[in-house]
Structures are given as C-alpha cells and as structure tokens.
Amino acid sequence: MKVVIAGGTGQVGTILRRALTATDREVVVLTRHPVRAGEVGWDGRTPGPWVKEVDGCDVVVNLAGRSVSCRYTEANLREMMDSRVDSARVVGEAIGAARRPPRVWLQMSTATIYAHRFDAPNDEQTGIIGGAEPHVPGYWGFSVDIARCWEQAQREASTPETRKVALRSAMVMSPDRGGVFDVLLWLARLGLGGPVAGGAQYISWIHDRDFVRAVEFLIDRDDLTGAVNLAAPEPLPQREFMRVLRKAWGRPAGLPATKWMAEIGAFALRSDTELLLKSRRVVPGRLLESGFSFTYGHWPRAAAELVHRVRHR
C-alpha cells in the first residue's frame, strides 16, 4: 500500500509517518523542504511534479496547514486559512486529474469547529457548530470559519472515484518534543499546571497511538465518508485533566492561573488564549458506532503511558 502524506513533517505527520513506515507501507511525504528519502517538494498551492506521487497511490492524507500555536494576528490568521484551503484544493485537483486516483482521501480538519460549550458533548450528528456563541471573543469565530472552509474545499473537490473523510481531530497527545503534550507536561513539572480561569473548560484529546489506529480504521472502512471526530470518548474539564497529568508525573500541586495570567502566559509562549480557554467537549460518535475500540479511552491510563515514554525516551 502506498500512502501519500501532504504536510507530513509536523508533529502529527511525524507520528503517522513513523507508524505507517513501521508496518512496511510505502510512505511519501509532500513537504516544502524535502531533506530525507521519501520526501517530495511541493508548495501546498500549485500542481507540480509531486502530482505523480498521487496518481496510482492508495491513500492520500492531507495534514498541511500553518500551526495554530501562534499569536492570532491578522496576518497569521490569513496564513492559517490560506494554507489549509489552498492545500486541500490542490490535493483535490491532483486526485481529480489522476489516471488511477487513490481510493480514499483523509483530509485533516479540527474539533475546534464545534461550539464552545459545557452543557453537552459534541458528536458528528448532534454537535453544535461554533461561530455564534454568546459571551466569547468575536475573533474565536475565525477558527470556526477556517475549519468550515477547510472541509468545504474537500467537499467541493471533484473526486468521484475517491472516498473522502474529514478528520475532526482533537489535540493529539504524544511524548515527542515540541508537541502539545510536551508543553502541558512541562507546565505540570514546573508546578504551573493548575486550573486556568477556573478550569471548567473541557479538553478533548486523543492518544497518538489511537490516532494512528483510527486513521488505519478509516482507511479500511469503505462505508465511512464525511466528517469523523478523532477524539477520546471522555473529554475532561481542564482542572481535572491537569490534575491527572500532575499525578502521573508525581507532582501533587499546580498553581492556578486567572484569565489575565493566561493571557500573559499565552503572549510569552507566542500563542493565543483560545487554545487555553475554549471548551472543546467533543466525542467520537461515528467511530464508536462503527465498532472502533480505543486502547487509551481514559485519560489516567493515557497520561500514565505517555509519561512512561517521556521518562524512557
């Protein structure tokens, strides 16, 4: 099986490439800066020699997009939008023009498409799409707009012979350096991993190995199309999520942070408070209904396993 991963040099792409390569699949990564064997150059916007890799492959996974861990300036927000929509559009064009198109196109999306809420979880059928919530910063709606446009670019692509799935992924937890788990564990180790702005906001997450297993599951299931939530079945309030992580590391307490302290911290980390304060209560309705079984469906077990891998890396 040949798998083409567009934007495969980031955190999630590295996880997926490593896992698929270990199972003897042929993996080709499309990247702006190819340096290793199996990497092919592209710009994420225009066709080029890279389209030959798509023609005749079995699976395309498009993960391309500017990192959301940045200050939400007008320029960064525009780059976040353009990098996602342009890459989805040009991948769709390559698939549509292929003589032997792939049988499935997995397009990255995000669980951030759902509304900021505390009252009930969001699944694919009954979840509320965000963008119109009261009492949240207006610019949060731009993240939802990005997700909508991202998925729309895939839906509108003319690929009649290729099944399309949009991966509404929660935060992927991995022990790799520089990822979201690495940052959260760093805070916990410093004794800073307490409740943020009260800590009632939900964190949706998925263990890296379950993320890979879910991708493989979706590749094999020819009956699944459209949006699929990639998230563990038990999202947790932030204060509980971090309490479990501190316990896994052996750090009994964590200093709380008010909203304004979170704003200072986000500024120092060159990030944005939406990543800390938005309540992402997302559950994997379609995966569970289709028979997918999570190895790490509960955060205490997942946190313990991830901490073990950090200690032994």
C-alpha positions in Angstrom: 0.0 0.0 0.0 1.3 3.4 -0.9 0.3 6.4 1.3 1.0 10.0 0.4 1.0 12.3 3.4 0.8 16.0 2.4 2.3 18.2 5.1 3.8 15.2 6.8 6.7 16.8 8.6 4.8 18.4 11.5 4.0 16.7 14.8 1.0 14.7 13.6 2.6 13.9 10.3 5.7 12.6 12.0 3.6 10.3 14.2 1.7 9.0 11.3 4.7 8.5 9.0 6.6 6.7 11.7 3.8 4.3 12.4 2.9 3.6 8.8 6.5 3.1 7.8 6.9 0.6 10.6 4.2 -1.6 9.0 6.1 -1.7 5.7 3.8 0.6 3.9 5.3 2.8 1.3 5.1 6.4 2.6 5.7 9.5 0.5 5.7 12.9 2.3 4.9 16.1 0.5 6.8 19.0 2.1 8.1 22.4 1.3 11.6 21.4 2.4 12.4 17.9 1.4 15.6 16.6 3.1 15.1 12.8 3.6 14.4 9.8 1.4 10.7 9.5 0.7 10.1 13.3 0.8 9.0 15.2 -2.3 8.8 19.0 -2.6 5.6 21.0 -3.1 4.4 24.5 -2.2 0.9 23.5 -0.9 -0.8 25.7 -3.5 0.1 24.7 -7.1 0.4 21.5 -9.1 3.9 20.3 -9.8 6.0 17.1 -10.2 4.6 15.9 -6.8 1.2 15.1 -8.5 2.9 11.9 -9.9 3.0 10.5 -6.4 -0.8 10.9 -6.0 -1.5 9.2 -9.3 -1.5 5.5 -8.5 -1.3 5.7 -4.8 -3.8 4.0 -2.5 -4.3 6.7 0.2 -3.8 10.4 0.5 -3.7 12.0 3.9 -3.6 15.8 3.8 -2.3 17.3 7.1 -1.0 20.6 5.6 -1.6 23.9 7.4 0.1 26.6 9.3 0.4 25.8 13.0 -2.3 27.3 15.2 0.1 27.7 18.1 0.8 31.4 17.3 -0.4 34.9 18.0 -3.7 35.4 16.3 -2.6 38.4 14.3 -4.5 39.3 11.1 -1.5 38.0 9.0 -1.2 34.7 10.9 -5.0 34.1 10.7 -4.9 34.7 7.0 -2.0 32.3 6.6 -3.8 29.7 8.7 -6.8 29.9 6.4 -4.9 30.0 3.1 -2.5 27.2 3.9 -5.4 24.9 4.7 -7.8 25.8 2.0 -5.1 26.0 -0.8 -3.6 22.7 0.1 -7.0 20.9 0.2 -7.9 22.5 -3.1 -4.7 21.5 -4.9 -4.8 18.0 -3.4 -8.3 17.6 -4.7 -7.2 18.8 -8.2 -4.4 16.3 -8.2 -6.7 13.4 -7.2 -9.3 14.5 -9.8 -6.8 14.6 -12.6 -5.2 11.2 -11.7 -5.5 8.4 -14.1 -5.5 6.0 -11.2 -6.9 8.0 -8.3 -6.5 6.9 -4.7 -9.4 5.1 -3.1 -9.5 7.3 -0.1 -8.6 10.9 0.8 -8.3 11.7 4.5 -8.4 15.4 5.0 -7.3 16.9 8.3 -9.9 19.2 10.0 -10.3 20.1 13.6 -12.5 19.6 16.6 -12.4 23.4 17.1 -15.2 23.6 14.5 -17.6 22.8 17.4 -19.1 25.4 19.7 -17.6 26.5 23.0 -19.9 24.7 25.4 -20.1 23.0 28.8 -23.7 21.5 28.8 -23.3 18.6 26.5 -20.7 16.8 24.3 -20.5 17.4 20.5 -20.7 14.4 18.2 -21.0 14.5 14.5 -24.8 14.2 14.4 -26.0 16.4 17.2 -22.9 18.6 17.8 -23.3 22.4 17.5 -21.0 24.1 15.0 -19.4 27.2 16.6 -19.1 30.7 15.5 -22.2 32.3 17.0 -21.7 31.6 20.7 -22.5 34.5 23.1 -20.0 35.8 25.6 -16.9 34.6 23.8 -14.3 36.8 22.0 -15.5 37.6 18.5 -12.3 36.5 16.9 -12.8 32.9 18.0 -15.2 32.7 15.2 -12.3 32.9 12.7 -11.1 29.5 13.9 -14.5 28.0 13.1 -14.5 29.8 9.7 -11.2 28.2 8.9 -12.5 24.7 9.7 -15.6 25.3 7.7 -13.7 26.4 4.6 -11.1 23.6 5.1 -13.9 21.0 5.0 -15.7 22.8 2.2 -12.6 22.7 0.0 -12.6 18.9 0.3 -16.3 18.5 -0.3 -16.3 20.6 -3.4 -13.4 18.7 -5.0 -14.5 16.6 -7.9 -13.1 13.2 -7.0 -15.9 10.7 -7.9 -13.7 7.6 -7.6 -12.1 8.6 -4.2 -13.9 8.3 -0.8 -13.5 11.5 1.3 -13.2 11.7 5.0 -12.7 14.9 7.1 -10.7 14.2 10.3 -12.1 16.5 13.0 -9.2 15.8 15.3 -8.8 16.8 18.9 -5.3 17.5 20.3 -3.0 14.6 19.6 -1.1 13.6 22.7 2.4 12.3 22.0 5.7 12.3 24.0 7.5 13.9 21.1 9.3 17.1 21.9 7.5 20.3 20.9 4.0 18.8 20.8 1.0 19.9 22.9 1.6 17.1 25.5 5.3 18.2 25.8 4.1 21.7 26.7 1.4 20.6 29.1 3.8 18.2 30.9 6.4 21.0 31.1 3.9 23.2 32.9 3.0 20.4 35.3 6.6 19.6 36.0 7.2 23.3 36.9 4.2 23.3 39.3 2.2 25.6 37.0 -0.3 23.1 35.7 -3.3 24.2 37.8 -6.8 25.3 36.8 -6.8 28.1 34.2 -9.6 30.6 34.6 -11.4 28.2 36.9 -10.6 25.1 34.8 -14.2 24.2 33.8 -13.4 24.3 30.1 -13.3 20.9 28.5 -10.2 19.5 26.9 -10.7 17.0 24.1 -7.7 14.8 23.3 -6.6 11.6 21.6 -3.6 9.4 22.4 -1.1 9.3 19.5 -1.4 5.5 19.1 -5.2 5.7 19.0 -4.9 8.5 16.4 -2.9 6.2 14.2 -5.3 3.3 14.8 -8.2 5.5 13.9 -6.6 6.6 10.6 -5.9 2.9 9.7 -9.5 2.1 10.7 -10.9 4.8 8.4 -8.6 3.7 5.5 -10.1 0.2 5.7 -13.7 1.1 6.2 -15.1 1.8 2.8 -18.5 2.7 4.2 -17.4 5.8 6.1 -17.4 9.2 4.5 -17.7 12.8 5.6 -16.8 14.2 9.0 -15.4 11.9 11.7 -14.4 13.1 15.2 -11.0 11.8 16.2 -11.2 12.3 20.0 -11.1 10.0 23.0 -14.6 9.3 24.4 -14.0 11.1 27.7 -13.1 14.7 27.4 -12.3 16.3 30.8 -12.5 19.7 32.4 -9.1 21.4 32.2 -8.6 21.3 36.0 -9.2 17.5 36.1 -7.2 16.9 33.0 -4.2 18.6 34.5 -4.7 17.0 38.0 -4.4 13.6 36.3 -1.3 14.7 34.4 0.3 16.0 37.6 -0.4 12.8 39.4 1.0 10.7 36.6 4.3 12.7 36.8 4.3 12.8 40.6 3.7 16.5 41.0 0.9 16.9 43.7 0.0 20.5 43.2 -0.2 23.1 40.4 -0.6 26.8 40.7 -3.9 28.1 39.3 -4.0 30.9 36.7 -6.6 33.6 36.2 -7.7 34.7 32.8 -5.3 37.6 32.7 -2.5 35.4 33.8 -3.3 33.0 31.0 -3.2 36.0 28.6 0.3 36.8 29.8 1.4 33.2 29.5 0.0 32.9 26.0 1.8 36.0 25.0 5.1 34.7 26.4 4.6 31.4 24.5 3.6 33.3 21.3 0.3 31.6 21.3 -3.3 32.6 21.9 -5.7 32.2 24.9 -8.3 30.5 22.7 -6.2 27.4 22.9 -6.5 27.5 26.7 -10.0 28.9 27.3 -12.2 27.4 24.6 -14.3 24.5 25.9 -13.9 21.7 23.4 -16.2 18.9 24.5 -16.0 16.6 21.6 -16.8 12.8 21.5 -16.2 10.2 18.7 -19.8 9.3 17.8 -19.2 7.8 14.4 -16.0 5.8 15.4 -17.8 4.2 18.3 -20.9 3.4 16.3 -18.7 1.8 13.6 -17.0 -0.5 16.2 -13.7 1.2 16.8 -12.3 0.4 20.2 -9.9 2.9 21.9 -6.8 1.4 23.6 -6.5 4.7 25.6 -10.0 5.9 26.0 -9.5 7.1 29.6 -7.1 9.9 30.4 -5.5 8.4 33.5 -4.2 5.4 31.5 -3.2 7.5 28.6 -1.4 10.0 30.7 0.5 7.3 32.6 1.6 5.6 29.3 2.7 8.9 27.8 4.7 9.9 31.0 6.4 6.4 30.9 7.5 7.1 27.3 8.8 10.5 28.2 10.8 9.1 31.1 12.4 6.4 28.9 13.0 8.3 25.7 
